[in-house]
Amino acid sequence: MEIHLKIIGSLLIALGLLHVSFPRYFNWKQELSTLSIMNRQIMYVHSFFIAFGVLLMGLLCLSSSNELLNTPLGKRVSLGIGIFWAARLLVQFFGYSTKVWRGKSFETTVHILFSIFWTYLTTIFMLTYFL
């Protein structure tokens, strides 16, 4: 199980860093230009903190996998993280319109890959708590 937490740690760090490309990839300068400055800044700030939180989860998994597996506090932290990723998995199916990805090969592939990834994260963190 420790190897899974190390793999997850590396993947979460990569995902956190990937967020740096979001503004350019999603053309936020143009797409968000019609929003008020408050709403535009909320998008940037919230995206930063999501990325930062994901990066920190990754660092936690890499640096403290043994503690997550073998201490009562670590198991509770794992449960919380597992619930977080379970909620994210549900949002993958019920928070996004299928219009975002259906009929588009790249977007469908990303949807499937992230659905698998969120399932993997949820499973490993829940198993870490319950085993």
C-alpha positions as CSV (number, residue, x, y, z in Angstrom):
1,M,0.0,0.0,0.0
2,E,2.9,2.4,0.7
3,I,4.0,2.2,-3.0
4,H,0.5,3.3,-4.0
5,L,0.7,6.3,-1.7
6,K,4.1,7.2,-3.2
7,I,2.8,6.8,-6.8
8,I,-0.2,9.0,-5.8
9,G,2.1,11.5,-4.3
10,S,4.1,11.9,-7.5
11,L,0.9,12.1,-9.6
12,L,-0.7,14.7,-7.3
13,I,2.4,16.9,-7.4
14,A,2.4,16.7,-11.2
15,L,-1.4,17.5,-11.3
16,G,-0.8,20.5,-8.9
17,L,2.0,21.8,-11.2
18,L,-0.2,21.2,-14.3
19,H,-2.6,23.8,-13.1
20,V,0.1,26.5,-14.0
21,S,-0.9,25.8,-17.7
22,F,-4.7,26.2,-17.1
23,P,-5.0,30.0,-17.8
24,R,-3.2,29.7,-21.1
25,Y,-4.7,26.3,-22.2
26,F,-8.3,27.4,-21.4
27,N,-7.7,30.9,-22.8
28,W,-8.7,32.6,-19.5
29,K,-7.5,36.0,-20.5
30,Q,-10.2,36.2,-23.2
31,E,-12.8,33.8,-21.7
32,L,-12.8,35.6,-18.3
33,S,-12.5,39.2,-19.7
34,T,-16.3,39.6,-19.6
35,L,-16.4,38.9,-15.9
36,S,-16.1,41.5,-13.2
37,I,-12.7,41.9,-11.7
38,M,-13.9,40.1,-8.5
39,N,-15.2,37.1,-10.3
40,R,-12.1,36.9,-12.5
41,Q,-9.8,37.1,-9.5
42,I,-11.9,34.4,-7.7
43,M,-11.2,32.1,-10.6
44,Y,-7.5,32.7,-10.4
45,V,-7.2,32.6,-6.6
46,H,-9.4,29.5,-6.2
47,S,-7.5,27.7,-9.0
48,F,-4.2,28.5,-7.3
49,F,-5.4,27.2,-3.9
50,I,-6.8,24.0,-5.5
51,A,-3.5,23.5,-7.2
52,F,-1.6,24.3,-4.0
53,G,-3.8,21.9,-1.9
54,V,-3.3,19.1,-4.5
55,L,0.5,19.7,-4.5
56,L,0.5,19.6,-0.7
57,M,-1.5,16.3,-0.7
58,G,1.2,14.9,-3.0
59,L,4.0,16.0,-0.8
60,L,2.2,14.5,2.2
61,C,1.9,11.2,0.4
62,L,5.6,11.2,-0.6
63,S,6.9,12.3,2.8
64,S,4.6,10.6,5.2
65,S,3.2,7.5,3.6
66,N,4.2,5.3,6.5
67,E,2.5,7.6,9.0
68,L,-0.7,7.7,6.8
69,L,-0.7,3.9,6.9
70,N,0.3,3.2,10.5
71,T,-0.9,5.9,12.9
72,P,-4.4,6.8,14.0
73,L,-4.0,10.4,12.9
74,G,-2.6,9.3,9.6
75,K,-5.6,7.0,9.0
76,R,-8.0,9.8,9.8
77,V,-6.2,12.1,7.4
78,S,-6.4,9.4,4.8
79,L,-10.2,9.1,5.4
80,G,-10.6,12.8,4.9
81,I,-8.6,12.8,1.7
82,G,-10.5,9.7,0.6
83,I,-13.8,11.5,1.1
84,F,-12.4,14.6,-0.7
85,W,-11.5,12.5,-3.8
86,A,-14.8,10.6,-3.6
87,A,-16.6,13.9,-3.8
88,R,-14.4,14.9,-6.7
89,L,-15.3,11.6,-8.5
90,L,-19.0,12.4,-8.1
91,V,-18.5,15.8,-9.5
92,Q,-16.8,14.2,-12.5
93,F,-20.2,12.6,-13.4
94,F,-22.8,15.0,-11.9
95,G,-21.1,18.4,-11.9
96,Y,-20.0,18.6,-15.5
97,S,-22.4,18.5,-18.5
98,T,-21.7,15.7,-20.9
99,K,-21.6,18.4,-23.6
100,V,-18.1,19.2,-22.2
101,W,-16.7,15.9,-23.4
102,R,-19.1,13.7,-25.3
103,G,-18.3,13.4,-29.0
104,K,-14.9,15.0,-28.6
105,S,-12.1,12.4,-28.6
106,F,-9.5,14.3,-26.5
107,E,-12.0,15.5,-23.9
108,T,-13.6,12.0,-23.7
109,T,-10.2,10.5,-23.1
110,V,-9.4,13.0,-20.4
111,H,-12.8,12.4,-18.8
112,I,-12.2,8.7,-18.7
113,L,-8.6,8.9,-17.5
114,F,-9.5,11.3,-14.7
115,S,-12.5,9.2,-13.7
116,I,-10.1,6.3,-13.3
117,F,-7.7,8.5,-11.5
118,W,-10.3,9.8,-9.0
119,T,-11.5,6.2,-8.5
120,Y,-7.9,5.1,-7.8
121,L,-7.3,7.9,-5.3
122,T,-10.6,7.3,-3.5
123,T,-9.9,3.6,-3.3
124,I,-6.4,3.8,-2.0
125,F,-7.2,6.5,0.6
126,M,-10.2,4.6,1.9
127,L,-8.3,1.3,2.0
128,T,-5.6,3.1,3.9
129,Y,-8.2,4.1,6.5
130,F,-10.0,0.8,6.7
131,L,-7.1,-1.7,6.6
